[in-house]
Amino acid sequence: MAGLQAPATGQPCILGLEAPRGVSHDSIMPWLFNLFLAVHVGAGVVALLTFWGAVATRKGGPAHRRWGRVFSAAIYVASAQALGMGALSVVWPLAMHPQLTDEPLYRGLFGWMMIYLAVLAVSMTRYGLGVVANKGRHEANRHWSMVALQLAVFATGLNCLVHGVLLGQPLMIGISLLGFGTSTTYMHYMFRSNVARGDYVPEHLKAMVACGIAAYTAFLSVGLVDMFPDQAFNPVIWAVPTVLGMWIIIHHLRIWGTPARRQSGSLAPGRLPAAR
C-alpha cells in the first residue's frame, strides 16, 4: 500500500492530500466512508421508492418516464458512492466495522463485491435507457461506452467470483454468475442484426427491473451488517430481491412481451398497460 502514503513522510494520503502528522488511516477512513455512505443511502432510498413508481405506472407514459428518470439518476449517484466505499473497503478493511474480525471476508464482501455491484447497476441502467433511446437506430446500441460497460461487468464479476471461491462464499459466487448472465444477454441483443419492431421493450424491462434488484441487494449488503450482523451473509435473505424481481419481469412479459404483440405495434409509448 505504499502508493497510499506520502513518499517522503510515510503519512497516509487521501485523494492525493497528505494527512496531518500523527493521523492514521483508521482516523481518516471513517469520515470519508461516512460521507460516501450518507450520499449513497440518500440516493438509494430515492431509487428504492421511485422504482415502484416506474413499475406501477403505464409503461411509456409521462408518469412512467418521470419516475424512470429520477430512478436512473438516483442509481447513478448511489453507484458512484458504492464505488468509493468499495475501494476504501478493499484498501482499509474493518475500519468502518470493527465488530467484524475477518479481514479477507470483509474485503471480499464489502470491497470487491460492492465494486462489482456498482458497475453492474450502472451497466443495467445505461443499457435499459439506451435500448429505448436507440429504438429507431439499433446500431447505436453498439456504442463503445455500452460495450465497455458490459466488459467491465465481466471483469469485476470474474474478480468477485475468484474471491468468492477463495473465501468459500456462495453469495459472491452466485451474484457474480448473475452479472455474467445479464451482460451476455445484453451483448447478444446489442450485436443482433435482425431486431424486430418493439424488441427493445422487453430488453428495457429486464434491464431496469434487474437494476432494481441490484439496488435492493446492495442496500442489504450495507444495511444488514449493522441491523442484523448474524444474518448479513445469509444467501436466503439476499435472494428475496431476485425472486421478487423475476416475478415482476415474468408478469409484465406475460402481459405484453410476446413476439406477436411486439410485431403488432401495440407497444407504442403511452399504450403499454400498467402493472395489474
Secondary structure per residue as TSV (DSSP state, phi and psi in degrees):
chain	resnum	aa	ss	phi	psi
A	1	M	-	360.0	23.1
A	2	A	G	-60.8	-29.3
A	3	G	G	-67.4	-11.1
A	4	L	G	-100.4	14.0
A	5	Q	B	-126.1	149.7
A	6	A	-	-64.5	128.3
A	7	P	T	-60.8	-33.0
A	8	A	T	-82.2	-37.7
A	9	T	T	-107.7	-20.1
A	10	G	-	78.4	4.4
A	11	Q	-	-72.5	148.5
A	12	P	B	-64.1	145.8
A	13	C	E	-120.9	140.8
A	14	I	E	-124.5	122.9
A	15	L	T	53.0	35.5
A	16	G	T	85.4	-3.1
A	17	L	E	-101.6	129.6
A	18	E	E	-76.5	134.4
A	19	A	-	-76.1	156.4
A	20	P	-	-57.9	149.8
A	21	R	T	-58.9	136.0
A	22	G	T	91.1	-6.6
A	23	V	-	-90.5	127.9
A	24	S	-	-95.5	168.8
A	25	H	H	-57.2	-43.1
A	26	D	H	-63.9	-26.2
A	27	S	H	-86.0	-22.0
A	28	I	H	-84.4	-43.4
A	29	M	H	-61.2	-42.4
A	30	P	H	-55.8	-44.4
A	31	W	H	-69.7	-36.4
A	32	L	H	-69.6	-43.1
A	33	F	H	-61.7	-43.4
A	34	N	H	-63.8	-34.6
A	35	L	H	-64.0	-49.2
A	36	F	H	-58.5	-43.5
A	37	L	H	-65.1	-41.6
A	38	A	H	-62.0	-45.6
A	39	V	H	-67.7	-39.9
A	40	H	H	-61.0	-46.4
A	41	V	H	-65.3	-43.7
A	42	G	H	-60.1	-48.9
A	43	A	H	-66.6	-36.0
A	44	G	H	-64.1	-41.3
A	45	V	H	-61.8	-42.1
A	46	V	H	-61.0	-44.0
A	47	A	H	-64.9	-43.5
A	48	L	H	-62.9	-34.6
A	49	L	H	-81.4	-45.9
A	50	T	H	-71.1	-21.4
A	51	F	H	-54.7	-43.6
A	52	W	H	-72.8	-28.1
A	53	G	H	-63.4	-42.2
A	54	A	H	-68.7	-35.4
A	55	V	H	-68.1	-40.4
A	56	A	H	-85.1	-18.8
A	57	T	S	-91.0	165.1
A	58	R	-	-63.2	124.9
A	59	K	T	-66.3	127.8
A	60	G	T	90.4	-11.4
A	61	G	S	-79.1	170.9
A	62	P	H	-58.4	-42.9
A	63	A	H	-65.4	-42.6
A	64	H	H	-59.2	-42.2
A	65	R	H	-67.3	-39.6
A	66	R	H	-64.1	-48.6
A	67	W	H	-58.2	-42.9
A	68	G	H	-64.6	-38.6
A	69	R	H	-64.4	-43.3
A	70	V	H	-66.6	-43.2
A	71	F	H	-58.4	-47.0
A	72	S	H	-63.8	-44.4
A	73	A	H	-61.5	-41.4
A	74	A	H	-64.7	-38.4
A	75	I	H	-63.8	-42.6
A	76	Y	H	-62.2	-43.4
A	77	V	H	-66.1	-47.4
A	78	A	H	-61.9	-38.7
A	79	S	H	-66.9	-39.5
A	80	A	H	-60.7	-42.6
A	81	Q	H	-67.9	-37.1
A	82	A	H	-63.1	-37.2
A	83	L	H	-61.2	-42.4
A	84	G	H	-63.8	-46.1
A	85	M	H	-64.2	-40.3
A	86	G	H	-64.1	-42.3
A	87	A	H	-63.4	-42.8
A	88	L	H	-64.2	-36.2
A	89	S	H	-72.1	-27.9
A	90	V	H	-71.7	-41.7
A	91	V	H	-77.2	-45.6
A	92	W	S	-124.5	70.3
A	93	P	T	-63.9	149.2
A	94	L	T	77.1	-7.8
A	95	A	S	-66.9	-32.4
A	96	M	S	-91.2	-23.8
A	97	H	-	-128.2	73.9
A	98	P	T	-64.3	-13.7
A	99	Q	T	-72.3	-16.3
A	100	L	-	-92.2	136.3
A	101	T	-	-113.7	-9.0
A	102	D	-	-91.7	94.2
A	103	E	H	-61.4	-47.3
A	104	P	H	-61.4	-36.9
A	105	L	H	-66.6	-43.1
A	106	Y	H	-64.7	-43.3
A	107	R	H	-61.0	-38.3
A	108	G	I	-71.4	-50.0
A	109	L	I	-76.7	-43.2
A	110	F	I	-103.7	0.4
A	111	G	I	-109.8	-78.8
A	112	W	I	-63.8	-40.2
A	113	M	H	-71.8	-35.5
A	114	M	H	-67.0	-39.4
A	115	I	H	-60.6	-45.1
A	116	Y	H	-61.6	-45.4
A	117	L	H	-63.7	-35.7
A	118	A	H	-65.4	-45.3
A	119	V	H	-63.7	-40.9
A	120	L	H	-62.0	-43.8
A	121	A	H	-64.1	-41.6
A	122	V	H	-63.8	-43.6
A	123	S	H	-65.2	-39.1
A	124	M	H	-64.3	-44.4
A	125	T	H	-65.1	-47.0
A	126	R	H	-60.2	-43.1
A	127	Y	H	-67.4	-46.0
A	128	G	H	-60.2	-40.5
A	129	L	H	-75.1	-35.7
A	130	G	H	-66.0	-41.0
A	131	V	H	-65.9	-29.8
A	132	V	H	-74.7	-46.2
A	133	A	H	-62.3	-30.8
A	134	N	T	-103.1	22.3
A	135	K	T	-62.0	-25.9
A	136	G	T	-96.7	-4.9
A	137	R	-	-145.6	80.5
A	138	H	G	-57.7	-31.6
A	139	E	G	-60.8	-23.7
A	140	A	G	-67.7	-19.6
A	141	N	G	-66.9	-14.1
A	142	R	G	-96.8	19.6
A	143	H	-	-57.9	146.9
A	144	W	H	-56.5	-33.3
A	145	S	H	-68.2	-36.1
A	146	M	H	-66.2	-44.7
A	147	V	H	-66.6	-42.8
A	148	A	H	-60.9	-38.9
A	149	L	H	-63.8	-40.1
A	150	Q	H	-66.8	-38.8
A	151	L	H	-65.4	-35.8
A	152	A	H	-65.0	-36.8
A	153	V	H	-63.3	-43.9
A	154	F	H	-60.4	-44.2
A	155	A	H	-66.5	-50.2
A	156	T	H	-69.8	-31.6
A	157	G	H	-67.3	-40.5
A	158	L	H	-63.9	-41.1
A	159	N	H	-61.8	-42.4
A	160	C	H	-63.9	-40.6
A	161	L	H	-62.7	-46.9
A	162	V	H	-61.1	-45.6
A	163	H	H	-67.1	-33.9
A	164	G	H	-63.9	-40.2
A	165	V	H	-66.3	-45.3
A	166	L	H	-63.1	-35.5
A	167	L	H	-88.1	-9.7
A	168	G	T	67.8	37.1
A	169	Q	-	-106.5	102.1
A	170	P	H	-61.8	-26.5
A	171	L	H	-62.6	-47.7
A	172	M	H	-66.5	-37.1
A	173	I	H	-65.8	-48.8
A	174	G	H	-64.5	-41.4
A	175	I	H	-73.4	-27.0
A	176	S	H	-69.9	-36.2
A	177	L	H	-64.6	-32.3
A	178	L	H	-60.1	-43.4
A	179	G	H	-66.2	-40.4
A	180	F	H	-58.8	-42.8
A	181	G	H	-65.9	-46.0
A	182	T	H	-65.8	-45.3
A	183	S	H	-67.2	-33.4
A	184	T	H	-64.2	-44.4
A	185	T	H	-68.7	-35.6
A	186	Y	H	-63.8	-46.7
A	187	M	H	-64.0	-36.2
A	188	H	H	-61.3	-44.8
A	189	Y	H	-68.8	-42.1
A	190	M	H	-59.9	-35.7
A	191	F	T	-101.9	9.7
A	192	R	-	-69.6	144.1
A	193	S	S	-99.4	-26.3
A	194	N	-	-107.6	82.1
A	195	V	-	-100.6	122.9
A	196	A	-	-84.3	163.5
A	197	R	T	-61.0	129.4
A	198	G	T	86.1	-2.0
A	199	D	T	-63.8	-22.2
A	200	Y	H	-68.8	-22.0
A	201	V	H	-65.4	-54.8
A	202	P	H	-63.3	-29.4
A	203	E	H	-64.4	-44.2
A	204	H	H	-61.7	-46.0
A	205	L	H	-59.1	-51.5
A	206	K	H	-62.2	-40.3
A	207	A	H	-67.7	-46.1
A	208	M	H	-72.2	-36.9
A	209	V	H	-68.2	-41.2
A	210	A	H	-60.7	-34.4
A	211	C	H	-65.0	-39.5
A	212	G	H	-61.2	-39.7
A	213	I	H	-60.3	-46.2
A	214	A	H	-61.4	-38.0
A	215	A	H	-63.9	-46.0
A	216	Y	H	-67.3	-37.5
A	217	T	H	-64.9	-43.5
A	218	A	H	-63.9	-37.3
A	219	F	H	-60.7	-42.2
A	220	L	H	-64.4	-35.4
A	221	S	H	-62.9	-30.0
A	222	V	H	-93.3	-43.3
A	223	G	H	-73.2	-40.5
A	224	L	H	-65.7	-33.1
A	225	V	H	-65.2	-27.3
A	226	D	H	-91.3	-41.3
A	227	M	H	-80.5	-42.5
A	228	F	-	-136.6	76.2
A	229	P	G	-55.7	-35.8
A	230	D	G	-69.3	-21.7
A	231	Q	G	-107.8	6.0
A	232	A	T	-60.3	-30.7
A	233	F	T	-110.6	21.4
A	234	N	-	-78.7	112.8
A	235	P	H	-62.2	-26.8
A	236	V	H	-64.0	-44.2
A	237	I	H	-65.1	-40.9
A	238	W	H	-67.4	-22.8
A	239	A	H	-76.9	-17.0
A	240	V	H	-57.9	-49.0
A	241	P	H	-59.5	-36.6
A	242	T	H	-65.4	-44.1
A	243	V	H	-63.6	-44.7
A	244	L	H	-64.2	-43.3
A	245	G	H	-63.8	-40.5
A	246	M	H	-63.1	-36.7
A	247	W	H	-64.1	-42.3
A	248	I	H	-62.3	-44.4
A	249	I	H	-62.3	-48.8
A	250	I	H	-63.1	-39.9
A	251	H	H	-61.1	-48.2
A	252	H	H	-72.1	-36.7
A	253	L	H	-64.6	-34.8
A	254	R	H	-66.4	-32.5
A	255	I	H	-76.2	-49.2
A	256	W	H	-141.7	18.5
A	257	G	-	-102.3	8.7
A	258	T	S	-74.1	150.4
A	259	P	H	-56.7	-38.3
A	260	A	H	-62.2	-41.3
A	261	R	H	-73.0	-33.3
A	262	R	H	-66.5	-41.0
A	263	Q	H	-69.6	-25.1
A	264	S	H	-74.0	-13.9
A	265	G	T	83.2	11.1
A	266	S	T	-77.9	2.0
A	267	L	T	-101.7	20.3
A	268	A	-	-61.7	147.0
A	269	P	T	-52.0	133.6
A	270	G	T	92.2	-9.0
A	271	R	-	-113.6	1.5
A	272	L	S	-76.1	140.0
A	273	P	-	-68.9	147.1
A	274	A	-	-76.1	163.2
A	275	A	-	-62.0	141.6
A	276	R	-	-121.2	360.0
